[in-house]
Amino acid sequence: MRYKNLKGEFKVYAVTGTNAAAFAIDCDKSSMKNLLGFAVEKEYYKDGKKVRKTVEGYKVFKETVPKPKPGDYHSTFEHPIQSFTWEDFSSYPGMKYKYYFTPLYGSPKNIGKGNMFSIDVETEPAWKENDHSVFFNRGVASSQAYANKFGNKKPSEVKGRAAYKWLSRGLEEAIYSFIAAAKNGDELTGCFYEFHYADVLIALKKAAQSGVKVNIIYDAKDNEHKDSKTKKMVPSFPKEENLACISETGLDKPKNVFLLGRTMNKSYICHNKFLVLVRNGKPVKVWTGSTNISEGGIFGQSNVGHSVSDPAAAKKYIDYWTALRDIKTGTALKAKVESIEADIPSVDKVKNGVTCIFSPRKSLNMLGFYADLLVSAKDCACITLAFGVNKTLRQHLMNNTPKSALTFLMLEKDEAGIANYEYKKNIVKAVGSYLDTDALAGWTKEVTTQNLGLNTHVRFVHTKFMLKDPLGSAPVVVSGSYNFSEAATVKNDENMVIIKGSKRAADIYYTEFMRIFGQYYFRWVFNQLEKEGKIKKSDNDGFLKPDDSWTQAYMKNGLKRKKIEIFEKMAV
């Protein structure tokens, strides 16, 4: 949902998703003079009682707290937020909030208050009938919050599944809710790459035992090989783990469960992650996204689960699933896939509502389309890239100019030659990173999902989505299992939904993107600057600026000014 308060000295804009809210503040240059930052308060009702809390943070003034203790929080009235764009990641779905912002002036030892301003907002409900329901896991095990809450212990070592619940952030529960929606006589039909998180398989087994027909295709390709470093044999993955979990949970026992291990095209992968609910013989809705049915997929790397309540879209997923089950040759499969939904010839041909695109396809046309879509944005574009920047995307981005839309790239691993931590050609990137030292005063050492035993190869960002003008009047969201690559287009089994015109979906994806981007941008920039020798422990960036110098980036032509302008152009 989108909100504006344009009255007074400071103008404030807000966008809310389900568990996150993003804000932008604007003012005249004169109001920035001697500005130290903003104190923030949050008001809401809990158990019928009004609660008003002051937001706290880690960053402090060195002048007043020269030796901050790791894990300590500090009031923003004493150590303000030094940014004109800010995100709150502690909201809950379907709630009303009032945010109060107080500008603070002067010096760290003599802080004065300016005139407070506020904005009323409401977050999106988690589930919404006949609409899009989107669930992101926490995706930030490499964080101060996890380190301070759980001492960087493995989730399995924390009592009461508290760490798992925090990391899931509703994603695991949403999977179970989707499965539980199926009743006696319904069908659940899906296709998964990794299919070895026991609790989900048990939920499917219980559904089958209650009279639900369960049909699952899973990856079962033989790719056993010798590790080039250890010289040891590596078992077929995810085949062996999938088979072991199916056997251990007994999912293969009920007579109304159909399981098919997909072995066709051994050098490619059955990379889908979707489940369709069929009622009275008619597809009703589909669960899709980037989340593998694995411990690491649900609780580790960042992932999204997306329920699309659209019978026409669900029907296309069933047609696709049937093709995967029945067609034995690659050529015939590609022809069938493109008969379900043809290539989109150009960006202006994207239909309102939901379009379903499946792989493998005959050509790379759709990869070119996605690249065209990304650079066609007028104000803002966002993309997450778990496996690098494909050459087609790179070539399109290289044609960007300072007049292009502000484009955010969220990468799992860094790639040279494309953007940086600075805004070049209106492109800025962030890379999955963590603080593995105590170089930042008052900050705790962090670990990765690999250290926590959750992930091995992809430790930070596993989502695969793109946003075109997400705060515009006709936003476009692209999401699914597809990694924006050649293999994902013409070789692997993949699925993607293209959603045009849903502000609800766009707002949820945008606020979550900014949450993940902000998390890793700061860490990546700090690590980069430290490598370049531009930050030393004696003058590290863990402290707030003692004056108004931080505001320069938000003034006209400043690097961060354009992010405010996205909100100014926002279609409410």
N, C-alpha and C positions, 0 to 999 in steps of 0.2 A: 504494500500500500504506500501511497505517496502523499507527502504533506509539505506545505510551505507556510511560513510566518514571515511576511515581508514588512511588518510594522516596526518602526523604531530604528535606532542607530545600527543595530546588528540584524541582518536577515538570516534566517535559518531554514534549511531544507532537510527533509528526512525521507528515507525509503526503508520500509520494514519487510522482512521476510517472516519466517516462522520463529527462528531462534537468534536472529541477528537484526540489527538496525544500523543504517549508515546515515551520517549527518554531514552537512556542509554549512559553513558559516561564512558570511561575507559582510564587509564593512568598508567605509572610506579609509583612505590612507591615514587621515588624521586620527582615526580611532585606533590605529596600530601603534601610534607613538607611545613608547614606554610600556607597551603591552607585554606582560609576562606569560599570558596564556589564559586558559579558562578553567574555572571550577565547575564541576558538573554534579547535579543532583538528579535522582530518579525517584519518581513517585508512582505508586500503584496500590491496589487493594489486595490484601492477603487475608483469607478467612474473615472477610467482611470488615477488616480494619485497614485504615489508610497507613501506608508505610512510605516514609521518605528517607532515602539513603544517599549519602555522599559517595560519589565514585572515588575509588582509590587506585593508585598506580605504583609502579616500581621506580620510575625515574624521579630523581630528587635534585634540589639545588645543592651543589657542593659547599656553598657558603654557609648553609645551615645544617646539612647532614653530610659531613666530609667522609664518614666511613659507614655507609649504610650496610645493614645486616642482610645477607641473602634471605629472601623469602618474606621480608617485611613489606607491608603495604603502607602507603602514605596518602593522606587526604589531599584531594586536588585543590582544596582551599589554601593549602600550604605549599604544594608542589603541583602546579597546574598542568593541564594538557596543552602542549605547545604545538598545536596543529589546527588548521581551519577545516580539516576533514577528520572525522573520528567515527569509529564503529563500536557499538556495544554488542558483545557476544553473549551476554548473560540474560537475555530476555527469553520468555516462554511463549509458545504458540497461543493465539487467540486471546491475548490480554491487552488491556488499555494501560498506557504509560504516559506520564507527563515528565518531560525532561527540562530542567532548569540549568541555564548556563550563566555564569557570572564572570565577566572579564576582570582580570586582576592586573593591577598596574604597580609601578614603583620599582623596588629592588627586593631581592630575596629576604632581606632582614627587615624590610619595611613595606609590606604588601598592602595596597589599598584596593577597595572594591569599586567596580563600575556598576552601571545599571544592569540588573539581571533581566534576562529575556528567556522565553520558554516556548515549547511546542508540544502539542498533544498528538499522540500517535496510537495506533492499534496494530498488533502483529497479526499475521495471517494464521488461520487455524491450520493445524497439522494435516487433517484430512478434510476434503471438501468433495461432496457428492457431485458427480457429473463434471468433474474438473480435474486439474492436475494436483497431485499431492506429492511433494518432493522432500526427501529425507537425506541429509548429509550426516555422515559420522563426524566425530570431532576432528580426526585427521591431523592432529597436532600433538602427537605423543612427544615430539621434540619441542618441549615448551617449558616455561617457568611454572606454569600451572601444574603440569603433570609431575615435574620434579619436586615441587613443594607439597603437593597433595599426597603423592605416593612414593616419594623418595627414590624415583627412577627404578622401582622394583618391577619385575615382570608382572603383568596383570594376574597371572596364575598364583603369584605369591602374596597377593593382597586379599585380605579376608572379605568374605561376603560378596564377592564379585563386584565390589565397589569400583575398581579400576575399569573393569569391562563395561559397566553401566555408563561411566563417565565417557569412555572412549566411543561407545556406540552412539550416544546422544540421540537415541530414538531410532536409529537405523535398524538394529536387530529387531526391536519391537515391531517396527513397521513391516518387516518381512513376515513375522508371525501373524500380524493382523491381516495381511493380504491372504495368507494361506487359510487362516481361520474364517475368512469370509465365504469360503467354499462350503456348501452344505450337501447333505445326502442327495445324490443324483447329479451334482455338478461335476465338472472336470477341471483339473489343473494341468495344463500342458506347457512344457517349457524346455529350454535348452541352455546348458551351462558348460563353461570351460572348466573351472575348478568347482567341484561338487563334493566337498569333503568336510564341511562343518557339521558335526554330528547332530547338534540340536535342531538345525533346520531340516535335516533328513528325517529326524524323529517326528517333527511337526508334520511333514508330508505323510509319513507312515500313519500317524494318528488320523489325519484327514482321510486317508484311504480306508482305515478301519471304521470310520464313521459313514462310509458310503460314497466317498468322492473318488472318481476315476483319476488316477495320476499317471501322466505320460511324460517321461523325461528322456531327452537325448543329452549325453554327456561326452566329453572328449575322452577317447580311449585309444589314442594313437601311439604306436610303438616308436619311441624316440630315445631308447636307451643308447648311451654313448660313453666313451671313455673321457674323463676329465683331462684336459690338456696339461694341467699343472700337477694334479695328484696322481694321474695315471690310473685312477680307480674308476670302476664302472658306475655310471649314474643311472639309476632306475628311470623308466619312462615316467615323465611328469606331464600332466597331472594324473595320467591313467592309473598308476598303482595306488595313489592316495584316494582317488575316486572309488576304485574297486574295493579297497579296504574298508572305507567308510560305509559303503552300501552294504557290505557283508556284516560289518559290526553292528549296524543299526537295524538290520533285518528289513531294509526297505524293499528288498527283492522278494520278500515272502508273501505279502498280500496278493491275491489273484487279480485284483483290479489295479495293479501297478504295472505299467509297461516301461521298461528301461532299455535303451538302445545306446550302446557304446559306439560313438562315431569314429570310424577308422579310415574313411575315404581321404585321399590326398594327404598322405602321411607327412609330407614336408610342410604342410600348412596346419592351421589350428582351428578347432571348433570354438571360437572365441566369444560366442554369445553369452548373455546373462539375462534371460527373460523368462517370464511365467505368465500364462494367459488364463484367466478365469472364464470358463464356458458354462452357461446356465440355460437349461432347456434347449440344448443343442446350438445355442447362439453365443458367440464370443461377446463378453461384456466389457472387460478391461484388461490391461496388460501392465505387468511390472517389468521395468527395464532399467538401464543405467550401467554403471561401471563396476558394480559390486559382485565379486566372485563369492561363491558360497564357501568361504574359508575363514579361518580365524583372522588372518592378516587382512582379508578384504573387508571384513565387517568392523574390525577394531583397530587396525593399523593405519596404513597409507590412506590418504584422503579418498573417499568414494561417495557416490550418490546412488540412491534408489529412487525410482520415479514411477509412480502409479498413474497411468493414463486411462481415465474413464471415458473411453471413446469406442463404441462398438465397431465402427468402421475400421479404426486402426487395429483393434484387437483381431478382427477378421483377417486382415492382411498378415498379421503375425501367425495366425493359424495356417493360412495358405503357405507361408514361408516354412513353417515347421513341417508341414506335410511334404513339401518338396525335399527338405533335408532327409526326411525319413525314407522317401520312396525313390528318389532319383539317384542313379549309381554312377553317372558320368559327369565330369566337370562342365563340359560344353552344354549338355542338356540342362544342368542346374543353373548355369548363368542365364540361359535363355528364359527359364521359368522365373528366376528372380527378377529379371527386368520386365517380365510381363506383369508381375505383381505391382511394381511401381517403376516406371521408366525414368531415365535420367532427366533431371531438371535442366532445361536448355540454357537458362539465364537467371540471374538473381531476381529480376522483376517478374519472373514466372512462379515464384513461391506462393502457394495458395494460403489463404487464411485458414487457421485451424491446424490440424496435424497431418503431416506427410511422413510416410514410413519408407526408409531407404534401407535395402538389404544388400549383403555381399555373400558370395563373390559376384562380380559383374564382368562384363565383356571388355570394358575399357576403363581408362583412368578419367573419364569425363567428370565423374562426381567429385573426384579429388580436386580437379580444376574448378568445379563449381564452388566447393567449400573455400578455396583460396579467394575466388572472386567475391564470395559473400563476406569474408573477413575484411577485405580492403574496401568494400562498398559502403561501410558504415560512414555516417555523416558526423557523428559526435563521439562515439565510443565503441570500441570492440574489445572483447576479452576472449582468450582461449587458453585451455590447459593442455599441455603436451607432455605426456608421460614418457614418450619414447623419441623425443627430439623433434626438430623442425624439418619437415620434409622439404626437398628441394623446390617443389612447386610452391609451397607456402613461402619459402624463403625468397624466391624470385619475385613473387607478388609484393612481399613486404619491402623489398629493396627499392621498389618504385614509389614508396611513401615519400611525402614531403612534409615540411613543417605545417602545411595547411591540411594534412590528412587528419582523420579522426584519431583521437588519443587511443592507442592500442596497447593493451596489457597482455604480456605473454607470461604464463606461469609454467615453468619448466621443472622437470624432475632433475635433470642434469644440465650444466651449463653448455652452451654452444658458442664458440668464438665467431666473431664477424657479424653478429646480429644483435643490435642494440647494446645496452649496458645498464648500469644502475642509473645512468643519466637518461634524460628524455631526448633521444636522437630520432629525428624524423617523426616525432610524436609517437615513438615506440619506446616502451619501457618494459623491462623484464625482471622477474624474480626467479630465483632458483632454490630448490629444496635445500635447506641449510639448518645447522644447529650450532649452539654455542658449546663447544667442547672444552673450553677453558674458563677460568674465572677472571678473564681480562676486563669484563665489565663490572664496575663496582656495584655491589649489592645484588648481583645476579648469580643464580645458581647454575652450576654446570649441567648441561642437558645431554640426553642420549637419543638414539634413533630407534625406530621400530625394529631394526635388526638386532640391536642390543636387548630389546625387550622380547625377542623370540617370536615376533609377529610376521616380519617380512624379510626377504633376502635380497631380491634384486631391485624392486621399486620400494623405496623406504619412505617417500614423502607424498608424491602426487600421482594418483592413479586414475583420476577422473578424465573423461574425454568429452569436453563440451566447449561450445563456442557461443558467444553472445554478440549480436549485432544491434547497436543502438538500444540497449536494454531498458533505458529510461525514456525512450521515445514513445510515440503514440501507437506504433506498430512494431513492437520488439520482436526479434527472432531469436529463439533458443534452439540449439542443436545439441542433442545429448544421446548417449548410448554406449556401445562397446567399441566403437570404431576409433582407431588411433591416428586418423588423418595421415595415412601412409599409403604407399603403393600396395603393399601386402594386404592391408585392410580393405583395399578397394577391389582387387582382382583375384585374390588368393584365399583369404580367410573367410570363415563364416562370421558375419558381423551384422549388427542392426543399429539403426539410428532413427530418432524421431526429430523432425524439423517442425517447430511450433511457432507459428506466426500470430501475433495479436493477443497473446495471453499476458497481461501485465502481472497477474499473480505468479505465473511460472517465472517470468523475467525478473521480478523483484526478489524472489527467493534465490534464484541462481546468482543474481548480481551481488546481493549482500553476502552470500556465502563465498563467492569468488573473492570479494574484497577482504573477507576475513582471512582466507588462506593466503592471498597475495600479501597482505600486510604482515602476517606472521613470518613469512619467509623472506620478504624483501628486506626488512630490517636486518635479519641475521646474515643474509647473503652479502648485503652492502658492507656490514661491519667486517665480515671475514675478508672481503675483497680489499677493503681499505687497510686492514691490518697486514695483509700479504704485500700490499704495495708500500708499506711503511708510512702510510699517511695517518695512522692512529697508533698511539703508544699508550701503555697502561697509565702513564702519568697524566694524560689529558684525554682519557677515553670518552667516548660518546654516551656513556651511561648516565651522565649528568645533564640536567636541563641548562639551557642558556640563561645567564643571569640578567639579560636585557632583552630588547625587542629585535635582536638581530635575526632570530628565527623566522620573523614575519616576511623577510625579503623574498623568499621563494614563492609567496602567495600574492605578491603585488603584480601589477600589470606586466605581462611578459615573463613573469617568474615561472620556474620549472613546474611548480605545483599548482599554479593558478588554473590551469586547464581542467583539473579535476573538479574544482569548484564550478567551472562553467558548464560541466555536464549536468550538474544539479540545477543550475539556473535555467537550462533549456528543457528540464524535465517536464513531461506531459503528465499532468495530474488527472 
